[in-house]
Amino acid sequence: MDPLNVIISGGFNGPYSSVLPQFKSQTGIEVTTLSGASQGTGPQTIKAQLDRGVKADVVILSKEGLDELHAQGRILEGSATALALSPLGAAVSAGATQPDIHNTELLKQALLNTQLIVVPGSTSGIYLTQDLFPRLGLSQHIRVKVTERGSQATALLAAKGADMAIQPTGELFHVPGIEFIGRLPNETQLVQVFSAAVVKDSKHIKEAQQLIDFLSSEKTEPFITHYGMDAVKK
């Protein structure tokens, strides 16, 4: 059999990469993994890749991005499965002063005191720039750089090219050169549900479903916690 083709966004990549060797060992199924953003306008979003003919059997991304693919008719009915919950968190460069962000007023002050905030251009960045920052009255008072991918945001932060990153917690844990400072306060949160689904034209539906079942099993839960995410209650 040809390898399963998976396209995954950054939010769930930590747990996925951690358990994939075990899945391959137990099932004998080979997997090829490509990366893409859950949402956005760049050429590397999962939607854009599928639109230009990139083959995939399984997609793993935020529910918002998955809903867009479902609306296009690209997802096999009944195959969508929630894998983990990832709230928004903040990080600073390693060694930098860590501001207190445990309530909304402290978060606002921290953002106003930050020279450059970096966010990904996918689901979380759309929420931050179009909803949260305007709602808090910050849009005209803070500098925000939007990168196409979350990994680009954390790389910029690690290189001290930015002063704070805000994105899903799963993208902020165990990244060299940055330090996680906490989740955003509840009233400012966007908790993303990272989900997997079988692509409708997959030739390997049985094997694709095996992978999704494995990723949504208890075997993956310790790695979900390890990357600062919350398991989905069964």
C-alpha positions in Angstrom: 0.0 0.0 0.0 1.1 3.6 -0.7 1.8 5.6 2.5 -1.0 7.5 4.1 -0.7 11.2 3.2 -1.5 13.5 6.1 -1.6 17.3 6.1 -1.4 18.8 9.6 -1.4 22.3 11.0 1.0 23.4 13.7 -1.4 23.3 16.7 -1.5 19.5 17.1 1.9 18.7 15.5 3.6 18.1 18.9 1.4 15.2 20.1 1.1 13.8 16.5 4.9 13.7 16.0 5.3 12.1 19.4 2.9 9.1 18.8 3.4 8.6 15.0 6.3 6.1 15.4 4.2 4.0 17.8 1.3 4.0 15.2 3.6 2.9 12.4 5.2 0.2 14.6 1.8 -1.2 15.7 0.0 -1.2 12.4 2.8 -1.4 9.8 1.1 1.6 8.0 3.6 4.1 6.6 2.7 7.8 6.8 3.9 10.8 4.8 3.3 14.1 6.6 2.9 17.5 5.0 2.4 20.8 6.9 -0.2 23.5 6.3 -2.0 26.3 8.1 -5.6 25.7 9.3 -6.8 29.0 7.8 -5.5 32.1 6.2 -4.7 33.5 2.8 -1.3 32.1 2.1 -0.4 29.4 -0.5 0.4 26.8 2.3 -3.0 26.7 4.0 -4.4 23.2 3.9 -7.3 24.4 1.8 -4.9 26.0 -0.7 -2.9 22.8 -1.0 -6.0 20.7 -1.6 -7.3 23.2 -4.1 -4.1 22.9 -6.2 -4.2 19.1 -6.2 -2.0 18.0 -3.3 -3.2 14.5 -2.3 -4.2 13.8 1.2 -5.9 11.0 3.1 -6.2 12.7 6.5 -6.3 16.4 7.5 -5.6 17.6 11.0 -6.4 21.2 11.8 -8.5 23.6 13.8 -12.3 23.1 13.7 -12.7 26.4 12.0 -10.5 25.3 9.1 -12.1 21.9 9.0 -15.5 23.5 8.7 -14.3 25.4 5.6 -13.1 22.1 4.0 -16.4 20.4 5.0 -18.4 23.3 3.3 -16.3 22.6 0.1 -17.4 19.0 0.2 -13.8 17.7 0.7 -14.4 15.8 4.0 -15.9 12.3 4.3 -19.2 12.5 6.2 -19.0 11.3 9.7 -15.2 11.1 9.9 -14.4 14.3 11.7 -13.0 13.6 15.2 -12.0 16.1 17.9 -8.4 15.4 19.1 -7.5 18.1 21.6 -8.4 21.5 23.0 -5.8 24.2 22.7 -6.3 27.6 24.4 -4.4 30.6 23.5 -1.2 31.3 25.3 1.7 33.8 25.3 5.4 33.4 25.2 8.5 35.6 25.4 12.1 35.1 24.3 14.2 33.0 26.6 15.6 35.1 29.4 13.2 38.0 28.9 11.1 39.5 31.6 7.8 37.6 31.9 4.8 39.9 32.3 1.8 38.9 34.4 -1.2 38.2 32.1 -3.5 36.4 34.5 -6.4 38.9 34.1 -7.6 41.1 31.3 -6.3 44.4 32.6 -2.8 42.9 33.2 -2.9 41.4 29.7 -3.8 44.7 28.2 -1.0 46.5 30.0 1.5 43.8 29.0 0.5 44.1 25.4 0.8 47.9 25.5 4.3 47.5 27.0 5.4 45.1 24.3 7.3 46.6 21.4 6.3 44.0 18.8 3.8 41.2 19.2 3.9 38.3 16.7 0.9 36.1 15.8 0.3 33.5 13.2 -2.0 34.3 10.2 -4.2 31.3 10.8 -7.3 30.8 13.1 -5.7 32.3 16.2 -4.3 35.3 14.4 -7.6 36.0 12.7 -9.3 36.0 16.1 -6.6 38.2 17.7 -6.4 40.9 15.0 -10.1 41.0 14.0 -11.8 40.4 17.4 -9.8 40.5 20.6 -7.4 43.4 20.0 -10.2 45.7 18.6 -12.5 44.6 21.5 -9.8 45.6 24.0 -9.3 48.9 22.2 -5.7 48.0 21.4 -5.5 47.9 17.7 -4.2 51.5 17.3 -1.8 51.2 20.2 0.2 48.0 19.6 2.5 46.8 16.9 1.6 43.3 15.6 3.4 41.3 13.0 1.4 38.5 11.3 3.4 35.5 10.0 1.9 32.8 7.7 2.6 30.0 10.1 2.9 29.6 13.9 6.3 28.1 13.6 7.5 31.3 11.9 6.1 33.3 14.8 8.0 31.3 17.4 11.2 31.3 15.3 11.0 35.1 15.1 10.5 35.3 18.9 13.4 32.9 19.5 15.6 35.0 17.4 14.5 38.1 19.4 13.0 39.6 16.3 9.7 40.0 18.3 9.0 40.5 22.0 5.9 38.3 22.6 4.0 35.6 20.6 0.4 34.8 21.1 -0.9 31.6 19.6 -2.3 28.1 20.6 -0.5 26.6 23.6 0.4 23.5 21.6 2.7 25.7 19.4 4.5 27.3 22.4 5.7 24.4 24.5 9.1 22.8 24.1 10.3 25.4 21.5 14.0 26.3 21.9 14.6 29.9 22.6 11.2 30.9 23.9 9.5 30.7 27.3 5.8 30.1 27.8 4.3 32.6 30.3 0.7 31.4 30.6 -2.7 31.1 29.0 -4.7 34.1 28.2 -7.5 35.0 30.7 -10.8 33.2 30.2 -12.7 36.3 29.0 -10.1 36.8 26.2 -9.8 33.2 25.2 -10.3 31.3 22.0 -10.1 27.6 22.7 -9.4 25.8 19.5 -10.6 22.3 18.9 -8.0 20.5 16.8 -9.6 17.8 14.8 -8.9 15.1 12.2 -10.9 13.9 9.3 -10.7 11.7 6.3 -10.5 13.4 2.9 -13.4 12.4 0.8 -11.5 11.1 -2.2 -9.0 9.1 -0.2 -8.2 5.6 -1.6 -7.3 4.4 1.9 -10.3 5.2 4.1 -9.9 2.2 6.4 -6.2 3.0 7.2 -7.0 6.7 7.5 -9.7 5.9 10.1 -7.2 3.7 11.9 -4.8 6.7 12.3 -7.6 9.0 13.5 -8.8 6.4 16.0 -5.2 6.0 17.3 -4.7 9.8 17.6 -8.0 10.1 19.5 -7.2 7.3 21.9 -5.9 7.4 25.5 -2.4 6.6 24.1 -2.1 10.2 22.9 -3.4 12.0 26.0 0.0 12.2 27.9 1.5 14.0 24.9 -1.5 16.3 24.6 -0.8 17.4 28.2 2.9 17.5 27.5 2.3 20.2 24.9 0.1 22.3 27.1 -3.2 21.2 25.5 -6.3 19.6 27.1 -7.7 16.2 26.2 -11.2 16.0 24.8 -13.6 14.5 27.3 -14.9 11.2 25.9 
